Structures are given as structure tokens and as C-alpha cells.
Amino acid sequence: MTHQLVIDLSRDAIMTALMIAAPLLLIALGVGLVIAIFQSVTQIQEQTLVFVPKLVLVGGAFIVGMPWLLQILIKFTTQILRGIPAMVA
């Protein structure tokens, strides 16, 4: 196993993790920002006001995006499994 192969595998793993996590994190960030602005304007400081909408929207996005997320993970896993002979040789 060469150094370049390890670097390529690491880069692919990190990019796959970012592609999986980024949409859900961006949704949570957007919802948190909107609710924080709403709380600042109305001076309502309730903790569940942030938690529940984030949970619902991120959960909904996860369910809606599940086919795409699984497609990315299956593609990455297939690529890794097909590359095993090249890694050993």
C-alpha cells in the first residue's frame, strides 16, 4: 500500500463524509439562525423553541434525502471493495 493510495483513500473518505453531513448541518444551521433572530426580536428565550424545529426539519431532510445519501455510501463502499486487490498487490 503506497502513500499516495492512503492519501487518496483518506481524501475520498473525508469528501464522502462531508457530502453526507453537509446538507443536514446546513439545514440545522439555517433553522437555528432563523429561530435565533426570531428570539432576539420577540425576546422569547425558550430552549425548546430551538430544539424541536431543528429536530423536525433535520429528521425530515434525512428521510427525504435518504435515497441520495444511501447512493453515495453504496458508491463509496463499492469503490473501496473493488479496490482491495489493487491495495494488496
N, C-alpha and C positions, 0 to 999 in steps of 0.2 A: 504494500500500500504506500503510494508516494505522498509526499507532502501536498502536491497540487490536488490530488484526489481528495484528501482530507479537507483541504480548503474549499473545494467545490461542493463537497457534501455538506459542510457546515453552512456555506452560503445558501445552498438550496433549502436546508432545514430552517434557517432563520427567515428566509423570504416566505416560505410556506407558513410559518408561524405568524408572520406579520399579515399575510393575506387572510388568514383565518380570524385573527383577533382584531384587526384594524376596523372593519365595519361595525362590529359590536361596541368597541371602545369609542368610536366617533359618535355613535348614537347616544351612548351614555353621557359623553361629554356635552353634546348638544342639548340633551334634556336637562342636565344639571345646570347648564348655563342659563337656559330659559327660565327654569324654576328659581334660580338664584336672583335673576333680575326681577321676577315676579315678587319674590320675598322682600327684596330691597324696596320695591315701590310700595308694597302694601304693608310692610313692617310686620309680616306674619313670620315668626321664627319657629315653625313646626318641623321636626325632623322627619316625620313620616311623609310629609309633603314632597320631599325629595326622593325618598326610598321607593315608595310604591310606584310612581310613574316610571322611574328608571327600570324597576324590575319588570313591569308590564311591557314596556317598549323593547327592552333588550331581549326579553323572552320571546316576544312576538317576532322580532327580527331574526332571532335564532331559528325559530320554527319556519319562517318564510325562506330564510337563506340556507336551510339545511341541505337541500339538494346540491346547491353550488359548493357549500363547504365540504360535503362528502366527495364531490367530484374532484376537488383539489387534493384532498387527503388520499383518495384512491390513486390518483395520478402520481403523487409523490411516492406512495408505497410501492406501486408497480415499478416505477423508475429505480427505486432502491433495490428491489428484489431482482430485477433483470440485470442490474449492475454487479451483483455479487460475484459472478465468475470473473469479471474484469478486476475486481478488488483483490481476489485471491491470487490471481496469476501474476 
